[in-house]
Amino acid sequence: MTAARRSILLALVSLAMVASAAAEEPASAGDMPMMAAGIVLPRMDAAAGRQLFAAKGCVVCHSVNGTGGKDAPPLDAANMQPMMNPFDFAAGMWRGSEAMVALQRDELGAPIGLTGQELADITAFVHDAGEQARFSPADIPAEVKALMMKMDDGE
């Protein structure tokens, strides 16, 4: 990827981020609260989101509390709206999807796949300052750390 193209893609990602939704099992009303006729929302788990943020590779480009990449906007809870509709967060990711998927293919080898539950948990994590305070380099799996080091070396 040329430096100019990478710069353009990074600028686009700064406007929004993306999660590539993978197919998931249908939810049942017994598992999740019913929000409208036929609509259920998953329970959001910030602790699970902390682990997913690292394991799925979000940390390669995004940082939390200074831990992580610098190619995309930091996702510190302090920078988030105090009350936010999770659909607005997902919509922001959607707006940046073309650039983010291109960067994921370039940097990670393939787009990140997330289920709805995983997206809910990551959304909870990026809005939870207490859980973010627990986030450290120790949360990042070895294979993701290796990828980050490779990127830092300019490969």
BABA-58020 format. One record per atom (N, C-alpha, C, O): residue number from 1; atom name; z, y, x. Coordinates in steps of 0.2 Angstrom, whole numbers, plus 5000, padded with zeros to 4 digits. Each point is the difference from the previous one (the first is absolute). Example, Ala and Ser with C-alpha at 12.3 -4.5 7.8 and 13.67 -1.06 7.14 Angstrom:
2
   gudo   guti     up   north   east
      1      N   5039    4972   5066
      1     CA   5000    5006   4996
      1      C   5000    5006   5004
      1      O   5003    4999   5005
      2      N   4993    5006   4993
      2     CA   5001    5006   5004
      2      C   5003    5005   4996
      2      O   5001    5006   5003
***
This chain:
155
   gudo   guti     up   north   east
      1      N   5000    4994   5004
      1     CA   5000    5006   4996
      1      C   5000    5006   5004
      1      O   5004    5001   5005
      2      N   4992    5004   4994
      2     CA   4999    5006   5004
      2      C   5006    5004   4999
      2      O   5004    5000   4995
      3      N   4998    5004   5010
      3     CA   5006    5005   4999
      3      C   4999    5005   4994
      3      O   5005    5001   4997
      4      N   4989    5001   5002
      4     CA   4999    5005   4995
      4      C   5001    4996   4993
      4      O   5003    5003   4996
      5      N   4994    4991   5003
      5     CA   5001    4996   4994
      5      C   5008    4999   4999
      5      O   5002    5001   4994
      6      N   5001    4997   5011
      6     CA   5007    4999   5000
      6      C   5004    5006   4998
      6      O   5005    4999   4996
      7      N   4993    5007   5007
      7     CA   5004    5006   4998
      7      C   4998    5002   4993
      7      O   5005    5002   4996
      8      N   4989    4996   5001
      8     CA   4999    5002   4993
      8      C   5004    4995   4996
      8      O   5003    5002   4995
      9      N   4997    4992   5006
      9     CA   5004    4995   4996
      9      C   5007    5002   5001
      9      O   5004    4999   4994
     10      N   4999    5002   5011
     10     CA   5007    5002   5001
     10      C   5002    5006   4996
     10      O   5005    5001   4996
     11      N   4990    5004   5003
     11     CA   5001    5006   4996
     11      C   5000    4998   4993
     11      O   5005    5003   4996
     12      N   4991    4993   5002
     12     CA   5000    4997   4993
     12      C   5006    4996   4998
     12      O   5003    5001   4995
     13      N   5000    4995   5010
     13     CA   5006    4997   4999
     13      C   5006    5004   4999
     13      O   5004    4999   4996
     14      N   4996    5007   5007
     14     CA   5005    5005   5000
     14      C   5001    5002   4993
     14      O   5005    5003   4998
     15      N   4989    4997   4998
     15     CA   5001    5002   4993
     15      C   5003    4995   4995
     15      O   5003    5002   4996
     16      N   4996    4992   5006
     16     CA   5003    4995   4996
     16      C   5000    4993   5003
     16      O   4996    4999   5006
     17      N   5007    4996   4992
     17     CA   5000    4993   5003
     17      C   4998    4995   4995
     17      O   4999    5002   4994
     18      N   5000    4992   5008
     18     CA   4997    4995   4995
     18      C   5004    4993   5001
     18      O   5002    4999   5006
     19      N   4998    4998   4989
     19     CA   5002    4993   5000
     19      C   4995    4996   4996
     19      O   4998    5001   4995
     20      N   5000    4993   5009
     20     CA   4994    4996   4997
     20      C   5004    4995   4995
     20      O   5003    4995   5003
     21      N   4996    5005   4991
     21     CA   5004    4996   4996
     21      C   4997    4993   4999
     21      O   4994    4999   4999
     22      N   5010    4996   5003
     22     CA   4998    4993   4999
     22      C   5001    4997   4993
     22      O   5005    5003   4997
     23      N   4992    4992   5002
     23     CA   5002    4997   4993
     23      C   5007    4997   5000
     23      O   5002    4998   5005
     24      N   5001    5003   4989
     24     CA   5007    4998   5000
     24      C   5001    4996   4993
     24      O   4996    5001   4996
     25      N   5009    4995   5004
     25     CA   5002    4997   4994
     25      C   5002    5005   4994
     25      O   5003    5005   5002
     26      N   4995    4993   4992
     26     CA   5001    5005   4995
     26      C   5008    5000   4999
     26      O   5004    4995   5001
     27      N   4998    5011   4997
     27     CA   5007    5001   4999
     27      C   5002    4998   4993
     27      O   4996    5000   4996
     28      N   5010    4998   5003
     28     CA   5003    4999   4993
     28      C   5005    5005   4998
     28      O   5004    5002   5005
     29      N   4996    4999   4989
     29     CA   5005    5005   4998
     29      C   5007    4998   5001
     29      O   5005    5005   5001
     30      N   4997    4989   5000
     30     CA   5006    4997   5002
     30      C   5002    5002   5007
     30      O   5006    5001   5001
     31      N   4990    5000   5003
     31     CA   5001    5001   5007
     31      C   5001    5008   5002
     31      O   5003    5002   5004
     32      N   4993    5002   4992
     32     CA   5000    5007   5001
     32      C   5001    5004   4994
     32      O   4998    4998   4994
     33      N   5004    5008   5006
     33     CA   5001    5004   4994
     33      C   4993    5002   4997
     33      O   4996    5002   5003
     34      N   5004    4998   4990
     34     CA   4994    5002   4996
     34      C   5000    5007   5000
     34      O   5005    5003   4998
     35      N   4989    5000   5004
     35     CA   5000    5008   5000
     35      C   4996    5002   4994
     35      O   5001    5006   4998
     36      N   4994    4990   5000
     36     CA   4996    5002   4994
     36      C   4997    4993   4998
     36      O   5001    4995   5003
     37      N   4995    5005   4992
     37     CA   4998    4994   4997
     37      C   4996    4996   5005
     37      O   4994    5003   5003
     38      N   5008    4991   5000
     38     CA   4996    4996   5004
     38      C   5001    5003   5008
     38      O   4996    4997   5004
     39      N   5008    5008   4997
     39     CA   5001    5002   5007
     39      C   5007    4999   5002
     39      O   5004    5002   4997
     40      N   4996    4995   5009
     40     CA   5007    4999   5003
     40      C   4999    5003   5007
     40      O   4995    5000   5003
     41      N   5011    5002   5000
     41     CA   5000    5003   5007
     41      C   5005    4995   5004
     41      O   5005    4998   4997
     42      N   4993    5001   5009
     42     CA   5004    4996   5004
     42      C   5006    5003   5002
     42      O   5000    5007   5001
     43      N   5005    4990   5001
     43     CA   5006    5003   5003
     43      C   4999    5002   5007
     43      O   4996    4996   5003
     44      N   5006    5009   4999
     44     CA   4998    5003   5007
     44      C   5006    4998   5004
     44      O   5006    5002   4999
     45      N   4993    4996   5007
     45     CA   5005    4998   5005
     45      C   4998    5003   5007
     45      O   4996    4998   5003
     46      N   5008    5007   4998
     46     CA   4999    5004   5006
     46      C   5001    4996   5007
     46      O   4997    5001   5005
     47      N   5008    4994   4994
     47     CA   5001    4996   5006
     47      C   4994    4995   5002
     47      O   4998    5000   5005
     48      N   4999    4998   4989
     48     CA   4994    4995   5001
     48      C   4995    5005   5003
     48      O   4996    4998   5004
     49      N   5003    5008   4993
     49     CA   4995    5005   5002
     49      C   5001    5001   5008
     49      O   4994    5001   5003
     50      N   5012    5000   4999
     50     CA   5001    5001   5007
     50      C   4996    4995   5005
     50      O   4997    5001   5004
     51      N   5005    4993   4994
     51     CA   4997    4994   5003
     51      C   4992    5000   5000
     51      O   4996    4999   5004
     52      N   5002    5002   4990
     52     CA   4992    5000   4998
     52      C   4997    5006   5004
     52      O   4994    4999   5003
     53      N   5009    5007   4997
     53     CA   4997    5005   5004
     53      C   4998    4998   5007
     53      O   4995    5002   5003
     54      N   5010    4995   5000
     54     CA   4998    4997   5007
     54      C   4996    4994   5000
     54      O   4995    5000   5004
     55      N   5006    4995   4992
     55     CA   4996    4994   5000
     55      C   4993    5001   4998
     55      O   4996    4996   5003
     56      N   5003    5008   4992
     56     CA   4993    5001   4998
     56      C   4996    5004   5004
     56      O   4994    5000   5000
     57      N   5009    5004   5005
     57     CA   4996    5004   5005
     57      C   5000    5007   4998
     57      O   4997    5004   5003
     58      N   5006    4998   4992
     58     CA   5000    5007   4998
     58      C   5003    5005   5006
     58      O   4998    5005   5001
     59      N   5007    4992   5002
     59     CA   5003    5003   5006
     59      C   4995    5001   5006
     59      O   5002    5004   5004
     60      N   4993    4993   4996
     60     CA   4995    5001   5005
     60      C   4997    5007   5000
     60      O   4999    5003   5005
     61      N   5000    5000   4989
     61     CA   4997    5007   5000
     61      C   5006    5005   4997
     61      O   4999    5006   5002
     62      N   5005    4992   4994
     62     CA   5005    5004   4997
     62      C   5007    4999   5004
     62      O   5001    4995   5002
     63      N   5003    5010   4998
     63     CA   5007    5000   5002
     63      C   5005    5001   4995
     63      O   4999    5003   4995
     64      N   5007    4995   5006
     64     CA   5006    5001   4996
     64      C   5005    5002   5006
     64      O   5002    4996   5004
     65      N   5001    5010   4995
     65     CA   5006    5002   5005
     65      C   4997    4999   5007
     65      O   5004    4998   5004
     66      N   4990    5004   4997
     66     CA   4997    5000   5007
     66      C   4998    4993   5003
     66      O   4998    4999   5005
     67      N   5003    4996   4991
     67     CA   4998    4993   5002
     67      C   4994    4998   4997
     67      O   4999    5000   4993
     68      N   4996    4999   5011
     68     CA   4993    4998   4997
     68      C   4994    5005   5003
     68      O   5001    5004   5004
     69      N   4994    4995   4993
     69     CA   4994    5003   5002
     69      C   4999    5007   4998
     69      O   5004    5003   4996
     70      N   4991    5001   5007
     70     CA   5000    5007   4999
     70      C   4993    5002   4998
     70      O   4998    5005   4999
     71      N   4998    4989   4999
     71     CA   4993    5001   4998
     71      C   5000    5002   4992
     71      O   4994    5003   4998
     72      N   5011    4997   4999
     72     CA   5000    5001   4993
     72      C   5007    5004   4998
     72      O   5004    5000   5004
     73      N   4996    5003   4990
     73     CA   5006    5004   4999
     73      C   5007    4996   5000
     73      O   5000    4994   4998
     74      N   5005    5009   5005
     74     CA   5007    4996   5000
     74      C   5002    5000   4992
     74      O   4998    5004   4996
     75      N   5006    4990   5003
     75     CA   5002    4999   4993
     75      C   5007    5000   5000
     75      O   5003    4996   4996
     76      N   5000    5009   5007
     76     CA   5007    5001   4999
     76      C   5002    5002   4993
     76      O   4997    5005   4997
     77      N   5009    4993   5001
     77     CA   5002    5001   4993
     77      C   5002    5008   4999
     77      O   4999    5003   4995
     78      N   5003    5000   5011
     78     CA   5001    5007   5000
     78      C   4994    5004   4998
     78      O   5001    5006   4997
     79      N   4993    4991   5004
     79     CA   4994    5004   4998
     79      C   4997    4999   4994
     79      O   4995    5003   4997
     80      N   5008    4992   4999
     80     CA   4998    4998   4993
     80      C   5003    5004   4995
     80      O   5006    5003   5001
     81      N   4991    4998   4993
     81     CA   5003    5003   4995
     81      C   5006    4997   4998
     81      O   5000    4993   5000
     82      N   5005    5010   4998
     82     CA   5007    4997   4998
     82      C   4999    4995   4994
     82      O   5003    4995   5000
     83      N   4993    5007   4995
     83     CA   4998    4996   4994
     83      C   4993    4999   5000
     83      O   4996    5005   4999
     84      N   5001    4989   5002
     84     CA   4993    4999   5000
     84      C   4998    4994   4996
     84      O   5003    4995   5000
     85      N   4992    5006   4996
     85     CA   4997    4994   4996
     85      C   4996    4996   5005
     85      O   4996    5002   5004
     86      N   5006    4991   4997
     86     CA   4997    4996   5004
     86      C   4992    4999   5000
     86      O   4997    4999   5004
     87      N   5001    5003   4989
     87     CA   4992    5000   4999
     87      C   4997    5005   5004
     87      O   4994    5000   5002
     88      N   5010    5006   4999
     88     CA   4997    5006   5004
     88      C   5000    4998   5007
     88      O   4995    5002   5003
     89      N   5009    4994   4999
     89     CA   5000    4998   5007
     89      C   4994    4995   5001
     89      O   4997    5001   5005
     90      N   5002    4994   4991
     90     CA   4995    4996   5000
     90      C   4993    5003   5000
     90      O   4995    4999   5003
     91      N   5005    5007   4992
     91     CA   4994    5004   4999
     91      C   4998    5003   5007
     91      O   4994    5001   5001
     92      N   5011    5002   5002
     92     CA   4999    5003   5007
     92      C   4997    4995   5005
     92      O   4995    5002   5004
     93      N   5007    4992   4996
     93     CA   4997    4995   5004
     93      C   4993    4998   4998
     93      O   4996    4999   5004
     94      N   5003    5001   4990
     94     CA   4993    4998   4997
     94      C   4995    5006   5003
     94      O   4995    4998   5002
     95      N   5007    5008   4997
     95     CA   4996    5006   5002
     95      C   4998    4999   5008
     95      O   4995    5002   5002
     96      N   5009    4995   5002
     96     CA   4999    4999   5007
     96      C   4997    4993   5002
     96      O   5000    4999   5006
     97      N   4998    4997   4989
     97     CA   4999    4993   5001
     97      C   4994    4999   5004
     97      O   5000    4996   5005
     98      N   4995    5008   4995
     98     CA   4994    4999   5004
     98      C   5001    5001   5007
     98      O   4998    4995   5004
     99      N   5005    5010   4998
     99     CA   5002    5001   5007
     99      C   5005    4995   5002
     99      O   5000    4998   5006
    100      N   5005    5001   4990
    100     CA   5005    4996   5002
    100      C   4998    4993   5002
    100      O   5002    4996   5005
    101      N   4994    5001   4990
    101     CA   4997    4993   5001
    101      C   4996    5000   5007
    101      O   5000    4995   5003
    102      N   4996    5010   4998
    102     CA   4996    5001   5006
    102      C   5004    4999   5006
    102      O   4999    4997   5005
    103      N   5007    5007   4995
    103     CA   5004    5000   5006
    103      C   5004    4993   5000
    103      O   5001    4998   5006
    104      N   5001    4999   4989
    104     CA   5003    4994   5000
    104      C   4995    4995   5003
    104      O   5002    4995   5004
    105      N   4992    5005   4994
    105     CA   4995    4995   5003
    105      C   5000    5001   5007
    105      O   4999    4996   5004
    106      N   5000    5011   4998
    106     CA   5000    5001   5007
    106      C   5006    4999   5004
    106      O   4999    4997   5006
    107      N   5007    5004   4992
    107     CA   5006    5000   5004
    107      C   5003    4993   4999
    107      O   5003    4997   5004
    108      N   4997    5000   4990
    108     CA   5003    4994   4998
    108      C   4996    4994   5000
    108      O   5002    4994   5000
    109      N   4991    5007   4999
    109     CA   4995    4995   4999
    109      C   4998    4998   4993
    109      O   4995    4997   4999
    110      N   5009    5005   4996
    110     CA   4999    4999   4993
    110      C   5004    5005   4996
    110      O   5006    5002   5003
    111      N   4992    4999   4991
    111     CA   5005    5004   4996
    111      C   5006    4996   4998
    111      O   5001    4994   5000
    112      N   5005    5010   4999
    112     CA   5006    4998   4998
    112      C   5000    4998   4993
    112      O   4997    5003   4996
    113      N   5005    4991   5003
    113     CA   5000    4997   4993
    113      C   5008    5001   4997
    113      O   5004    4997   5003
    114      N   4996    5006   4991
    114     CA   5007    5000   4997
    114      C   5000    4998   4993
    114      O   4995    5001   4997
    115      N   5010    4995   5001
    115     CA   5001    4999   4993
    115      C   5003    5006   4997
    115      O   5002    5004   5003
    116      N   4998    4996   4990
    116     CA   5003    5005   4997
    116      C   5008    5001   5001
    116      O   5003    5005   5001
    117      N   5000    4989   5000
    117     CA   5007    5000   5002
    117      C   5001    5003   5007
    117      O   5005    5004   5001
    118      N   4991    4994   5003
    118     CA   5001    5003   5007
    118      C   4999    5007   5000
    118      O   5003    5004   5004
    119      N   4992    4999   4993
    119     CA   4999    5007   4999
    119      C   5006    5003   4997
    119      O   5002    5006   5002
    120      N   5001    4991   4993
    120     CA   5006    5003   4997
    120      C   5005    5000   5005
    120      O   5004    5005   5000
    121      N   4997    4990   5004
    121     CA   5006    5000   5005
    121      C   4998    5005   5005
    121      O   5005    5003   5002
    122      N   4989    4998   5001
    122     CA   4999    5005   5005
    122      C   5001    5007   4997
    122      O   5002    5004   5004
    123      N   4996    4997   4990
    123     CA   5001    5006   4997
    123      C   5007    5002   5000
    123      O   5002    5006   5001
    124      N   5002    4989   4997
    124     CA   5007    5001   5000
    124      C   5003    5002   5007
    124      O   5004    5004   5000
    125      N   4994    4992   5005
    125     CA   5002    5002   5006
    125      C   4998    5007   5003
    125      O   5005    5003   5003
    126      N   4989    4999   4995
    126     CA   4999    5007   5003
    126      C   5003    5005   4996
    126      O   4999    5006   5002
    127      N   5005    4993   4993
    127     CA   5003    5005   4996
    127      C   5008    4999   5001
    127      O   5004    5003   4996
    128      N   4998    4992   5008
    128     CA   5007    4999   5001
    128      C   5003    5001   5007
    128      O   4999    4996   5004
    129      N   5004    5010   4996
    129     CA   5002    5002   5007
    129      C   5005    4996   5003
    129      O   5001    4999   5006
    130      N   5004    4998   4990
    130     CA   5005    4995   5002
    130      C   4997    4994   5003
    130      O   5002    4998   5006
    131      N   4993    4999   4991
    131     CA   4996    4994   5003
    131      C   4996    5002   5006
    131      O   5000    4996   5005
    132      N   4997    5010   4995
    132     CA   4996    5002   5006
    132      C   5005    5001   5006
    132      O   4998    4999   5005
    133      N   5008    5003   4994
    133     CA   5005    5001   5005
    133      C   5001    4993   5004
    133      O   5002    5000   5006
    134      N   4997    4994   4990
    134     CA   5001    4994   5003
    134      C   4993    4997   5004
    134      O   5001    4996   5004
    135      N   4994    5008   4995
    135     CA   4994    4998   5003
    135      C   5000    5001   5008
    135      O   5001    5006   5002
    136      N   4997    4989   5002
    136     CA   4999    5001   5007
    136      C   4995    4996   5003
    136      O   4997    4996   4996
    137      N   5001    5005   5010
    137     CA   4995    4996   5003
    137      C   5002    4992   5000
    137      O   4995    4996   5000
    138      N   5011    5002   4999
    138     CA   5002    4993   4999
    138      C   4997    4997   4994
    138      O   4999    4994   4999
    139      N   4999    5010   4996
    139     CA   4997    4998   4994
    139      C   4993    4998   5000
    139      O   4997    4997   4996
    140      N   5000    5005   5010
    140     CA   4993    4999   5001
    140      C   4998    4994   5003
    140      O   5003    4998   5005
    141      N   4993    4997   4991
    141     CA   4999    4994   5003
    141      C   4996    5000   5007
    141      O   4997    5005   5001
    142      N   5004    4990   5003
    142     CA   4997    5000   5007
    142      C   4993    5001   5000
    142      O   4997    5004   5004
    143      N   4999    4993   4991
    143     CA   4993    5001   5000
    143      C   4998    5007   4998
    143      O   4994    5002   5002
    144      N   5010    5001   4994
    144     CA   4998    5007   4998
    144      C   5002    5005   5006
    144      O   4996    5005   5001
    145      N   5009    4994   5002
    145     CA   5002    5003   5006
    145      C   4994    5000   5005
    145      O   4998    5005   5003
    146      N   5000    4989   4998
    146     CA   4994    4999   5005
    146      C   4994    5004   4998
    146      O   4997    5003   5004
    147      N   5002    4997   4990
    147     CA   4994    5004   4997
    147      C   5001    5007   5002
    147      O   4995    5004   5002
    148      N   5011    4999   4996
    148     CA   5002    5007   5002
    148      C   4999    5001   5007
    148      O   4998    5006   5002
    149      N   5004    4990   5002
    149     CA   5000    5001   5008
    149      C   4992    5000   5002
    149      O   4998    5004   5004
    150      N   4998    4992   4993
    150     CA   4993    5000   5001
    150      C   4997    5006   4998
    150      O   4996    5003   5004
    151      N   5006    5000   4991
    151     CA   4997    5006   4997
    151      C   5002    5006   5005
    151      O   4996    5004   5001
    152      N   5011    4996   5001
    152     CA   5002    5005   5004
    152      C   4997    5000   5007
    152      O   4999    5005   5003
    153      N   4998    4989   4999
    153     CA   4997    4999   5007
    153      C   4992    5003   4999
    153      O   4997    5000   5005
    154      N   5001    5001   4989
    154     CA   4994    5003   4998
    154      C   4994    4995   5000
    154      O   4994    5001   5000
    155      N   5008    4993   4999
    155     CA   4995    4994   4999
    155      C   4997    5001   4993
    155      O   4995    4996   4998
***
